[in-house]
Amino acid sequence: MGYTVDIFSSAADFLGSPRLAETACLIADVQMPVTTGLELYRRLIDTGHAMPTILVTAFPNDIDQTSALKDGVVCYLRKPVDEERLTRCVREALKSARSPEEDL
């Protein structure tokens, strides 16, 4: 899709990244060591670094999905992730990240 992408081995590595402030969209696994994807999303909000987030999981459950979407996660995707659905979610996330002035 032509976007610059960074990969991090953990939520802590992402949170410590100098690129955190310029990140336009986060795609995170729900099940990660130490910090879950939903915990990472909530921590970003709590620390003033809210960003459009897509969560993916191999172990979907309705409670987590409902909670994530209620909290503002853009998409909650089940693995294996459908490429077309992921593309739509990324576009939706990036559109929501733009300021209203950018749409003028």
Biopython code that builds the backbone (N, CA, C, O; Angstrom):
import numpy as np
from Bio.PDB.StructureBuilder import StructureBuilder

atoms = [
    (1, "MET", "N", (0.817, -1.197, 0.000)),
    (1, "MET", "CA", (0.000, 0.000, 0.000)),
    (1, "MET", "C", (0.860, 1.260, 0.000)),
    (1, "MET", "O", (0.337, 2.370, -0.102)),
    (2, "GLY", "N", (2.171, 1.096, 0.113)),
    (2, "GLY", "CA", (3.070, 2.234, 0.024)),
    (2, "GLY", "C", (3.341, 2.972, 1.322)),
    (2, "GLY", "O", (3.939, 4.047, 1.294)),
    (3, "TYR", "N", (2.928, 2.439, 2.444)),
    (3, "TYR", "CA", (3.147, 3.089, 3.732)),
    (3, "TYR", "C", (4.466, 2.637, 4.341)),
    (3, "TYR", "O", (4.930, 1.527, 4.079)),
    (4, "THR", "N", (5.065, 3.496, 5.150)),
    (4, "THR", "CA", (6.243, 3.126, 5.918)),
    (4, "THR", "C", (5.765, 2.337, 7.127)),
    (4, "THR", "O", (4.851, 2.764, 7.832)),
    (5, "VAL", "N", (6.384, 1.190, 7.363)),
    (5, "VAL", "CA", (5.955, 0.297, 8.439)),
    (5, "VAL", "C", (7.139, -0.023, 9.337)),
    (5, "VAL", "O", (8.241, -0.298, 8.861)),
    (6, "ASP", "N", (6.897, 0.017, 10.638)),
    (6, "ASP", "CA", (7.896, -0.403, 11.615)),
    (6, "ASP", "C", (7.334, -1.597, 12.366)),
    (6, "ASP", "O", (6.130, -1.679, 12.608)),
    (7, "ILE", "N", (8.206, -2.516, 12.732)),
    (7, "ILE", "CA", (7.814, -3.714, 13.479)),
    (7, "ILE", "C", (8.541, -3.686, 14.819)),
    (7, "ILE", "O", (9.733, -3.390, 14.893)),
    (8, "PHE", "N", (7.795, -4.001, 15.871)),
    (8, "PHE", "CA", (8.355, -4.013, 17.212)),
    (8, "PHE", "C", (8.123, -5.378, 17.835)),
    (8, "PHE", "O", (7.088, -6.001, 17.602)),
    (9, "SER", "N", (9.075, -5.842, 18.622)),
    (9, "SER", "CA", (8.968, -7.177, 19.216)),
    (9, "SER", "C", (8.092, -7.211, 20.458)),
    (9, "SER", "O", (7.727, -8.286, 20.934)),
    (10, "SER", "N", (7.750, -6.028, 20.991)),
    (10, "SER", "CA", (6.910, -5.996, 22.191)),
    (10, "SER", "C", (6.226, -4.640, 22.304)),
    (10, "SER", "O", (6.604, -3.673, 21.643)),
    (11, "ALA", "N", (5.213, -4.596, 23.158)),
    (11, "ALA", "CA", (4.535, -3.325, 23.433)),
    (11, "ALA", "C", (5.519, -2.327, 24.039)),
    (11, "ALA", "O", (5.487, -1.143, 23.703)),
    (12, "ALA", "N", (6.386, -2.795, 24.924)),
    (12, "ALA", "CA", (7.371, -1.917, 25.563)),
    (12, "ALA", "C", (8.303, -1.289, 24.535)),
    (12, "ALA", "O", (8.628, -0.105, 24.628)),
    (13, "ASP", "N", (8.736, -2.084, 23.549)),
    (13, "ASP", "CA", (9.611, -1.540, 22.504)),
    (13, "ASP", "C", (8.888, -0.459, 21.701)),
    (13, "ASP", "O", (9.475, 0.569, 21.362)),
    (14, "PHE", "N", (7.613, -0.698, 21.402)),
    (14, "PHE", "CA", (6.829, 0.304, 20.676)),
    (14, "PHE", "C", (6.671, 1.569, 21.513)),
    (14, "PHE", "O", (6.876, 2.674, 21.010)),
    (15, "LEU", "N", (6.311, 1.415, 22.776)),
    (15, "LEU", "CA", (6.113, 2.572, 23.651)),
    (15, "LEU", "C", (7.391, 3.381, 23.841)),
    (15, "LEU", "O", (7.329, 4.588, 24.074)),
    (16, "GLY", "N", (8.547, 2.730, 23.745)),
    (16, "GLY", "CA", (9.830, 3.414, 23.890)),
    (16, "GLY", "C", (10.394, 3.936, 22.592)),
    (16, "GLY", "O", (11.483, 4.510, 22.576)),
    (17, "SER", "N", (9.678, 3.751, 21.509)),
    (17, "SER", "CA", (10.171, 4.153, 20.197)),
    (17, "SER", "C", (10.142, 5.668, 20.010)),
    (17, "SER", "O", (9.185, 6.326, 20.419)),
    (18, "PRO", "N", (11.186, 6.223, 19.397)),
    (18, "PRO", "CA", (11.169, 7.654, 19.095)),
    (18, "PRO", "C", (10.131, 7.995, 18.013)),
    (18, "PRO", "O", (9.825, 9.168, 17.798)),
    (19, "ARG", "N", (9.594, 6.977, 17.335)),
    (19, "ARG", "CA", (8.606, 7.202, 16.272)),
    (19, "ARG", "C", (7.175, 7.142, 16.784)),
    (19, "ARG", "O", (6.233, 7.287, 16.005)),
    (20, "LEU", "N", (7.003, 6.932, 18.074)),
    (20, "LEU", "CA", (5.665, 6.797, 18.652)),
    (20, "LEU", "C", (4.762, 7.971, 18.280)),
    (20, "LEU", "O", (3.628, 7.766, 17.846)),
    (21, "ALA", "N", (5.248, 9.175, 18.444)),
    (21, "ALA", "CA", (4.429, 10.369, 18.214)),
    (21, "ALA", "C", (4.011, 10.533, 16.760)),
    (21, "ALA", "O", (2.999, 11.178, 16.486)),
    (22, "GLU", "N", (4.750, 9.974, 15.838)),
    (22, "GLU", "CA", (4.406, 10.129, 14.420)),
    (22, "GLU", "C", (3.667, 8.924, 13.849)),
    (22, "GLU", "O", (3.389, 8.882, 12.650)),
    (23, "THR", "N", (3.349, 7.958, 14.682)),
    (23, "THR", "CA", (2.639, 6.768, 14.226)),
    (23, "THR", "C", (1.191, 7.117, 13.921)),
    (23, "THR", "O", (0.487, 7.662, 14.771)),
    (24, "ALA", "N", (0.744, 6.806, 12.707)),
    (24, "ALA", "CA", (-0.608, 7.146, 12.266)),
    (24, "ALA", "C", (-1.604, 6.026, 12.518)),
    (24, "ALA", "O", (-2.809, 6.268, 12.585)),
    (25, "CYS", "N", (-1.106, 4.795, 12.659)),
    (25, "CYS", "CA", (-1.983, 3.645, 12.842)),
    (25, "CYS", "C", (-1.183, 2.524, 13.503)),
    (25, "CYS", "O", (-0.024, 2.281, 13.166)),
    (26, "LEU", "N", (-1.822, 1.856, 14.441)),
    (26, "LEU", "CA", (-1.183, 0.729, 15.128)),
    (26, "LEU", "C", (-1.942, -0.544, 14.800)),
    (26, "LEU", "O", (-3.169, -0.586, 14.891)),
    (27, "ILE", "N", (-1.211, -1.578, 14.419)),
    (27, "ILE", "CA", (-1.786, -2.914, 14.269)),
    (27, "ILE", "C", (-1.075, -3.780, 15.297)),
    (27, "ILE", "O", (0.145, -3.941, 15.249)),
    (28, "ALA", "N", (-1.850, -4.341, 16.234)),
    (28, "ALA", "CA", (-1.254, -5.119, 17.320)),
    (28, "ALA", "C", (-2.008, -6.417, 17.520)),
    (28, "ALA", "O", (-3.214, -6.496, 17.286)),
    (29, "ASP", "N", (-1.286, -7.424, 17.953)),
    (29, "ASP", "CA", (-1.899, -8.691, 18.299)),
    (29, "ASP", "C", (-2.562, -8.543, 19.659)),
    (29, "ASP", "O", (-2.058, -7.832, 20.528)),
    (30, "VAL", "N", (-3.672, -9.204, 19.839)),
    (30, "VAL", "CA", (-4.344, -9.179, 21.141)),
    (30, "VAL", "C", (-3.486, -9.908, 22.168)),
    (30, "VAL", "O", (-3.317, -9.428, 23.289)),
    (31, "GLN", "N", (-2.947, -11.059, 21.796)),
    (31, "GLN", "CA", (-2.153, -11.879, 22.717)),
    (31, "GLN", "C", (-0.672, -11.604, 22.511)),
    (31, "GLN", "O", (-0.053, -12.129, 21.586)),
    (32, "MET", "N", (-0.110, -10.769, 23.390)),
    (32, "MET", "CA", (1.325, -10.496, 23.358)),
    (32, "MET", "C", (1.873, -10.748, 24.752)),
    (32, "MET", "O", (1.137, -10.664, 25.735)),
    (33, "PRO", "N", (3.163, -11.057, 24.845)),
    (33, "PRO", "CA", (3.757, -11.234, 26.169)),
    (33, "PRO", "C", (3.693, -9.938, 26.975)),
    (33, "PRO", "O", (3.883, -8.854, 26.423)),
    (34, "VAL", "N", (3.436, -10.042, 28.224)),
    (34, "VAL", "CA", (3.424, -8.964, 29.213)),
    (34, "VAL", "C", (2.213, -8.027, 29.056)),
    (34, "VAL", "O", (1.435, -7.881, 29.999)),
    (35, "THR", "N", (2.041, -7.406, 27.914)),
    (35, "THR", "CA", (0.971, -6.440, 27.683)),
    (35, "THR", "C", (0.130, -6.883, 26.498)),
    (35, "THR", "O", (0.668, -7.121, 25.416)),
    (36, "THR", "N", (-1.184, -6.999, 26.680)),
    (36, "THR", "CA", (-2.047, -7.384, 25.555)),
    (36, "THR", "C", (-2.232, -6.194, 24.616)),
    (36, "THR", "O", (-1.947, -5.051, 24.974)),
    (37, "GLY", "N", (-2.708, -6.483, 23.426)),
    (37, "GLY", "CA", (-2.977, -5.411, 22.472)),
    (37, "GLY", "C", (-3.986, -4.407, 22.998)),
    (37, "GLY", "O", (-3.830, -3.205, 22.785)),
    (38, "LEU", "N", (-5.016, -4.882, 23.682)),
    (38, "LEU", "CA", (-6.018, -3.979, 24.237)),
    (38, "LEU", "C", (-5.431, -3.142, 25.380)),
    (38, "LEU", "O", (-5.750, -1.960, 25.505)),
    (39, "GLU", "N", (-4.588, -3.737, 26.201)),
    (39, "GLU", "CA", (-3.908, -2.975, 27.262)),
    (39, "GLU", "C", (-3.003, -1.907, 26.660)),
    (39, "GLU", "O", (-2.934, -0.789, 27.171)),
    (40, "LEU", "N", (-2.309, -2.246, 25.578)),
    (40, "LEU", "CA", (-1.453, -1.279, 24.896)),
    (40, "LEU", "C", (-2.295, -0.121, 24.375)),
    (40, "LEU", "O", (-1.926, 1.040, 24.556)),
    (41, "TYR", "N", (-3.406, -0.416, 23.741)),
    (41, "TYR", "CA", (-4.294, 0.623, 23.221)),
    (41, "TYR", "C", (-4.759, 1.554, 24.349)),
    (41, "TYR", "O", (-4.714, 2.776, 24.208)),
    (42, "ARG", "N", (-5.196, 0.979, 25.447)),
    (42, "ARG", "CA", (-5.668, 1.785, 26.578)),
    (42, "ARG", "C", (-4.540, 2.628, 27.178)),
    (42, "ARG", "O", (-4.758, 3.768, 27.587)),
    (43, "ARG", "N", (-3.354, 2.065, 27.226)),
    (43, "ARG", "CA", (-2.205, 2.814, 27.754)),
    (43, "ARG", "C", (-1.874, 3.999, 26.860)),
    (43, "ARG", "O", (-1.537, 5.075, 27.354)),
    (44, "LEU", "N", (-1.967, 3.810, 25.551)),
    (44, "LEU", "CA", (-1.727, 4.913, 24.621)),
    (44, "LEU", "C", (-2.716, 6.045, 24.868)),
    (44, "LEU", "O", (-2.336, 7.216, 24.876)),
    (45, "ILE", "N", (-3.974, 5.701, 25.066)),
    (45, "ILE", "CA", (-4.993, 6.709, 25.347)),
    (45, "ILE", "C", (-4.667, 7.428, 26.654)),
    (45, "ILE", "O", (-4.700, 8.656, 26.720)),
    (46, "ASP", "N", (-4.351, 6.655, 27.691)),
    (46, "ASP", "CA", (-4.076, 7.221, 29.015)),
    (46, "ASP", "C", (-2.866, 8.146, 29.030)),
    (46, "ASP", "O", (-2.794, 9.065, 29.846)),
    (47, "THR", "N", (-1.913, 7.906, 28.128)),
    (47, "THR", "CA", (-0.692, 8.716, 28.103)),
    (47, "THR", "C", (-0.730, 9.804, 27.027)),
    (47, "THR", "O", (0.288, 10.436, 26.747)),
    (48, "GLY", "N", (-1.899, 10.023, 26.428)),
    (48, "GLY", "CA", (-2.046, 11.082, 25.436)),
    (48, "GLY", "C", (-1.503, 10.750, 24.069)),
    (48, "GLY", "O", (-1.238, 11.650, 23.272)),
    (49, "HIS", "N", (-1.334, 9.472, 23.782)),
    (49, "HIS", "CA", (-0.831, 9.036, 22.479)),
    (49, "HIS", "C", (-1.880, 8.219, 21.719)),
    (49, "HIS", "O", (-1.545, 7.273, 21.007)),
    (50, "ALA", "N", (-3.136, 8.592, 21.877)),
    (50, "ALA", "CA", (-4.204, 7.850, 21.192)),
    (50, "ALA", "C", (-3.954, 7.844, 19.689)),
    (50, "ALA", "O", (-3.579, 8.858, 19.101)),
    (51, "MET", "N", (-4.168, 6.694, 19.090)),
    (51, "MET", "CA", (-4.028, 6.569, 17.642)),
    (51, "MET", "C", (-4.980, 5.481, 17.165)),
    (51, "MET", "O", (-5.316, 4.579, 17.932)),
    (52, "PRO", "N", (-5.420, 5.552, 15.913)),
    (52, "PRO", "CA", (-6.277, 4.504, 15.389)),
    (52, "PRO", "C", (-5.566, 3.153, 15.506)),
    (52, "PRO", "O", (-4.403, 3.008, 15.131)),
    (53, "THR", "N", (-6.298, 2.176, 16.034)),
    (53, "THR", "CA", (-5.697, 0.875, 16.316)),
    (53, "THR", "C", (-6.536, -0.252, 15.741)),
    (53, "THR", "O", (-7.764, -0.245, 15.812)),
    (54, "ILE", "N", (-5.836, -1.213, 15.174)),
    (54, "ILE", "CA", (-6.432, -2.445, 14.656)),
    (54, "ILE", "C", (-5.856, -3.576, 15.486)),
    (54, "ILE", "O", (-4.638, -3.693, 15.622)),
    (55, "LEU", "N", (-6.724, -4.411, 16.043)),
    (55, "LEU", "CA", (-6.277, -5.567, 16.807)),
    (55, "LEU", "C", (-6.536, -6.837, 16.012)),
    (55, "LEU", "O", (-7.566, -6.970, 15.351)),
    (56, "VAL", "N", (-5.586, -7.774, 16.084)),
    (56, "VAL", "CA", (-5.736, -9.070, 15.424)),
    (56, "VAL", "C", (-5.552, -10.169, 16.467)),
    (56, "VAL", "O", (-4.807, -10.009, 17.434)),
    (57, "THR", "N", (-6.240, -11.280, 16.254)),
    (57, "THR", "CA", (-6.136, -12.373, 17.221)),
    (57, "THR", "C", (-6.426, -13.724, 16.585)),
    (57, "THR", "O", (-7.237, -13.839, 15.665)),
    (58, "ALA", "N", (-5.753, -14.728, 17.090)),
    (58, "ALA", "CA", (-6.024, -16.110, 16.708)),
    (58, "ALA", "C", (-7.010, -16.738, 17.683)),
    (58, "ALA", "O", (-7.497, -17.846, 17.460)),
    (59, "PHE", "N", (-7.301, -16.022, 18.766)),
    (59, "PHE", "CA", (-8.185, -16.533, 19.818)),
    (59, "PHE", "C", (-9.310, -15.546, 20.085)),
    (59, "PHE", "O", (-9.391, -14.984, 21.178)),
    (60, "PRO", "N", (-10.189, -15.324, 19.093)),
    (60, "PRO", "CA", (-11.229, -14.316, 19.257)),
    (60, "PRO", "C", (-12.255, -14.720, 20.316)),
    (60, "PRO", "O", (-12.579, -15.896, 20.480)),
    (61, "ASN", "N", (-12.746, -13.725, 21.015)),
    (61, "ASN", "CA", (-13.898, -13.955, 21.882)),
    (61, "ASN", "C", (-14.755, -12.701, 21.865)),
    (61, "ASN", "O", (-14.257, -11.583, 21.734)),
    (62, "ASP", "N", (-16.034, -12.913, 21.998)),
    (62, "ASP", "CA", (-16.991, -11.823, 21.866)),
    (62, "ASP", "C", (-16.816, -10.746, 22.929)),
    (62, "ASP", "O", (-17.038, -9.568, 22.650)),
    (63, "ILE", "N", (-16.425, -11.127, 24.134)),
    (63, "ILE", "CA", (-16.258, -10.145, 25.213)),
    (63, "ILE", "C", (-15.116, -9.181, 24.890)),
    (63, "ILE", "O", (-15.274, -7.966, 25.003)),
    (64, "ASP", "N", (-13.961, -9.729, 24.485)),
    (64, "ASP", "CA", (-12.821, -8.873, 24.122)),
    (64, "ASP", "C", (-13.155, -7.997, 22.921)),
    (64, "ASP", "O", (-12.825, -6.811, 22.904)),
    (65, "GLN", "N", (-13.806, -8.575, 21.921)),
    (65, "GLN", "CA", (-14.149, -7.820, 20.722)),
    (65, "GLN", "C", (-15.088, -6.662, 21.064)),
    (65, "GLN", "O", (-14.864, -5.530, 20.633)),
    (66, "THR", "N", (-16.121, -6.940, 21.825)),
    (66, "THR", "CA", (-17.071, -5.901, 22.211)),
    (66, "THR", "C", (-16.379, -4.804, 23.013)),
    (66, "THR", "O", (-16.612, -3.619, 22.775)),
    (67, "SER", "N", (-15.539, -5.189, 23.951)),
    (67, "SER", "CA", (-14.815, -4.223, 24.779)),
    (67, "SER", "C", (-13.889, -3.360, 23.925)),
    (67, "SER", "O", (-13.847, -2.139, 24.082)),
    (68, "ALA", "N", (-13.152, -3.997, 23.024)),
    (68, "ALA", "CA", (-12.209, -3.275, 22.172)),
    (68, "ALA", "C", (-12.931, -2.262, 21.282)),
    (68, "ALA", "O", (-12.525, -1.103, 21.198)),
    (69, "LEU", "N", (-13.978, -2.694, 20.633)),
    (69, "LEU", "CA", (-14.703, -1.800, 19.729)),
    (69, "LEU", "C", (-15.392, -0.675, 20.504)),
    (69, "LEU", "O", (-15.451, 0.460, 20.029)),
    (70, "LYS", "N", (-15.911, -0.984, 21.690)),
    (70, "LYS", "CA", (-16.541, 0.029, 22.547)),
    (70, "LYS", "C", (-15.517, 1.077, 22.976)),
    (70, "LYS", "O", (-15.840, 2.259, 23.091)),
    (71, "ASP", "N", (-14.281, 0.637, 23.211)),
    (71, "ASP", "CA", (-13.211, 1.546, 23.628)),
    (71, "ASP", "C", (-12.652, 2.378, 22.480)),
    (71, "ASP", "O", (-11.887, 3.313, 22.716)),
    (72, "GLY", "N", (-13.023, 2.051, 21.233)),
    (72, "GLY", "CA", (-12.590, 2.855, 20.095)),
    (72, "GLY", "C", (-11.635, 2.199, 19.130)),
    (72, "GLY", "O", (-11.171, 2.846, 18.191)),
    (73, "VAL", "N", (-11.325, 0.915, 19.335)),
    (73, "VAL", "CA", (-10.479, 0.206, 18.371)),
    (73, "VAL", "C", (-11.202, 0.213, 17.021)),
    (73, "VAL", "O", (-12.407, -0.030, 16.958)),
    (74, "VAL", "N", (-10.469, 0.489, 15.953)),
    (74, "VAL", "CA", (-11.065, 0.619, 14.620)),
    (74, "VAL", "C", (-11.585, -0.716, 14.107)),
    (74, "VAL", "O", (-12.712, -0.800, 13.618)),
    (75, "CYS", "N", (-10.768, -1.762, 14.216)),
    (75, "CYS", "CA", (-11.150, -3.092, 13.749)),
    (75, "CYS", "C", (-10.581, -4.145, 14.689)),
    (75, "CYS", "O", (-9.526, -3.963, 15.295)),
    (76, "TYR", "N", (-11.304, -5.241, 14.790)),
    (76, "TYR", "CA", (-10.876, -6.402, 15.580)),
    (76, "TYR", "C", (-10.941, -7.574, 14.606)),
    (76, "TYR", "O", (-12.026, -8.044, 14.265)),
    (77, "LEU", "N", (-9.791, -8.037, 14.165)),
    (77, "LEU", "CA", (-9.726, -9.032, 13.101)),
    (77, "LEU", "C", (-9.282, -10.393, 13.608)),
    (77, "LEU", "O", (-8.449, -10.501, 14.508)),
    (78, "ARG", "N", (-9.847, -11.415, 13.019)),
    (78, "ARG", "CA", (-9.490, -12.790, 13.371)),
    (78, "ARG", "C", (-8.432, -13.311, 12.398)),
    (78, "ARG", "O", (-8.486, -13.055, 11.195)),
    (79, "LYS", "N", (-7.471, -14.047, 12.953)),
    (79, "LYS", "CA", (-6.450, -14.698, 12.128)),
    (79, "LYS", "C", (-7.016, -16.005, 11.584)),
    (79, "LYS", "O", (-7.819, -16.650, 12.259)),
    (80, "PRO", "N", (-6.628, -16.401, 10.409)),
    (80, "PRO", "CA", (-5.781, -15.645, 9.484)),
    (80, "PRO", "C", (-6.530, -14.422, 8.963)),
    (80, "PRO", "O", (-7.719, -14.488, 8.649)),
    (81, "VAL", "N", (-5.817, -13.319, 8.879)),
    (81, "VAL", "CA", (-6.423, -12.055, 8.485)),
    (81, "VAL", "C", (-6.609, -12.020, 6.978)),
    (81, "VAL", "O", (-5.691, -12.316, 6.213)),
    (82, "ASP", "N", (-7.810, -11.656, 6.572)),
    (82, "ASP", "CA", (-8.128, -11.482, 5.155)),
    (82, "ASP", "C", (-7.473, -10.179, 4.682)),
    (82, "ASP", "O", (-7.723, -9.115, 5.248)),
    (83, "GLU", "N", (-6.653, -10.264, 3.665)),
    (83, "GLU", "CA", (-5.893, -9.108, 3.187)),
    (83, "GLU", "C", (-6.799, -7.953, 2.769)),
    (83, "GLU", "O", (-6.495, -6.794, 3.052)),
    (84, "GLU", "N", (-7.887, -8.253, 2.110)),
    (84, "GLU", "CA", (-8.811, -7.211, 1.669)),
    (84, "GLU", "C", (-9.450, -6.498, 2.871)),
    (84, "GLU", "O", (-9.593, -5.276, 2.876)),
    (85, "ARG", "N", (-9.823, -7.270, 3.869)),
    (85, "ARG", "CA", (-10.427, -6.683, 5.081)),
    (85, "ARG", "C", (-9.396, -5.833, 5.824)),
    (85, "ARG", "O", (-9.723, -4.749, 6.306)),
    (86, "LEU", "N", (-8.161, -6.314, 5.920)),
    (86, "LEU", "CA", (-7.110, -5.539, 6.574)),
    (86, "LEU", "C", (-6.877, -4.224, 5.831)),
    (86, "LEU", "O", (-6.719, -3.177, 6.459)),
    (87, "THR", "N", (-6.856, -4.274, 4.516)),
    (87, "THR", "CA", (-6.673, -3.068, 3.714)),
    (87, "THR", "C", (-7.776, -2.061, 3.999)),
    (87, "THR", "O", (-7.495, -0.874, 4.163)),
    (88, "ARG", "N", (-9.024, -2.511, 4.063)),
    (88, "ARG", "CA", (-10.139, -1.609, 4.373)),
    (88, "ARG", "C", (-9.970, -1.008, 5.770)),
    (88, "ARG", "O", (-10.210, 0.182, 5.972)),
    (89, "CYS", "N", (-9.560, -1.828, 6.722)),
    (89, "CYS", "CA", (-9.370, -1.347, 8.096)),
    (89, "CYS", "C", (-8.253, -0.306, 8.178)),
    (89, "CYS", "O", (-8.394, 0.702, 8.870)),
    (90, "VAL", "N", (-7.150, -0.548, 7.475)),
    (90, "VAL", "CA", (-6.043, 0.418, 7.480)),
    (90, "VAL", "C", (-6.507, 1.740, 6.880)),
    (90, "VAL", "O", (-6.211, 2.806, 7.419)),
    (91, "ARG", "N", (-7.226, 1.673, 5.776)),
    (91, "ARG", "CA", (-7.730, 2.911, 5.161)),
    (91, "ARG", "C", (-8.678, 3.645, 6.102)),
    (91, "ARG", "O", (-8.612, 4.868, 6.225)),
    (92, "GLU", "N", (-9.557, 2.901, 6.763)),
    (92, "GLU", "CA", (-10.481, 3.507, 7.724)),
    (92, "GLU", "C", (-9.713, 4.142, 8.888)),
    (92, "GLU", "O", (-10.038, 5.244, 9.329)),
    (93, "ALA", "N", (-8.699, 3.437, 9.375)),
    (93, "ALA", "CA", (-7.897, 3.956, 10.486)),
    (93, "ALA", "C", (-7.175, 5.232, 10.086)),
    (93, "ALA", "O", (-7.171, 6.204, 10.842)),
    (94, "LEU", "N", (-6.570, 5.241, 8.919)),
    (94, "LEU", "CA", (-5.829, 6.424, 8.480)),
    (94, "LEU", "C", (-6.765, 7.587, 8.188)),
    (94, "LEU", "O", (-6.408, 8.742, 8.421)),
    (95, "LYS", "N", (-7.941, 7.297, 7.689)),
    (95, "LYS", "CA", (-8.923, 8.355, 7.459)),
    (95, "LYS", "C", (-9.348, 8.972, 8.788)),
    (95, "LYS", "O", (-9.504, 10.189, 8.885)),
    (96, "SER", "N", (-9.536, 8.148, 9.803)),
    (96, "SER", "CA", (-9.948, 8.664, 11.115)),
    (96, "SER", "C", (-8.821, 9.429, 11.790)),
    (96, "SER", "O", (-9.078, 10.243, 12.676)),
    (97, "ALA", "N", (-7.586, 9.188, 11.394)),
    (97, "ALA", "CA", (-6.437, 9.862, 11.998)),
    (97, "ALA", "C", (-6.224, 11.255, 11.436)),
    (97, "ALA", "O", (-5.574, 12.089, 12.066)),
    (98, "ARG", "N", (-6.770, 11.512, 10.254)),
    (98, "ARG", "CA", (-6.599, 12.828, 9.633)),
    (98, "ARG", "C", (-7.440, 13.864, 10.342)),
    (98, "ARG", "O", (-8.522, 13.577, 10.854)),
    (99, "SER", "N", (-6.920, 15.066, 10.358)),
    (99, "SER", "CA", (-7.690, 16.161, 10.935)),
    (99, "SER", "C", (-8.736, 16.623, 9.920)),
    (99, "SER", "O", (-8.545, 16.416, 8.721)),
    (100, "PRO", "N", (-9.822, 17.237, 10.356)),
    (100, "PRO", "CA", (-10.853, 17.706, 9.434)),
    (100, "PRO", "C", (-10.301, 18.690, 8.393)),
    (100, "PRO", "O", (-10.808, 18.756, 7.273)),
    (101, "GLU", "N", (-9.265, 19.452, 8.760)),
    (101, "GLU", "CA", (-8.677, 20.408, 7.810)),
    (101, "GLU", "C", (-8.042, 19.690, 6.622)),
    (101, "GLU", "O", (-7.992, 20.242, 5.522)),
    (102, "GLU", "N", (-7.559, 18.471, 6.830)),
    (102, "GLU", "CA", (-6.919, 17.735, 5.729)),
    (102, "GLU", "C", (-7.932, 17.280, 4.697)),
    (102, "GLU", "O", (-7.556, 16.959, 3.569)),
    (103, "ASP", "N", (-9.216, 17.244, 5.057)),
    (103, "ASP", "CA", (-10.244, 16.819, 4.121)),
    (103, "ASP", "C", (-10.720, 17.939, 3.232)),
    (103, "ASP", "O", (-11.473, 17.701, 2.288)),
    (104, "LEU", "N", (-10.281, 19.205, 3.523)),
    (104, "LEU", "CA", (-10.716, 20.352, 2.735)),
    (104, "LEU", "C", (-10.011, 20.444, 1.420)),
    (104, "LEU", "O", (-10.272, 21.361, 0.642)),
]
sb = StructureBuilder()
sb.init_structure("model")
sb.init_model(0)
sb.init_chain("A")
sb.init_seg("    ")
for serial, (resi, resn, name, xyz) in enumerate(atoms, 1):
    if name == "N":
        sb.init_residue(resn, " ", resi, " ")
    sb.init_atom(name, np.array(xyz, "f"), 0.0, 1.0, " ", f" {name:<3s}", serial, name[0])
structure = sb.get_structure()
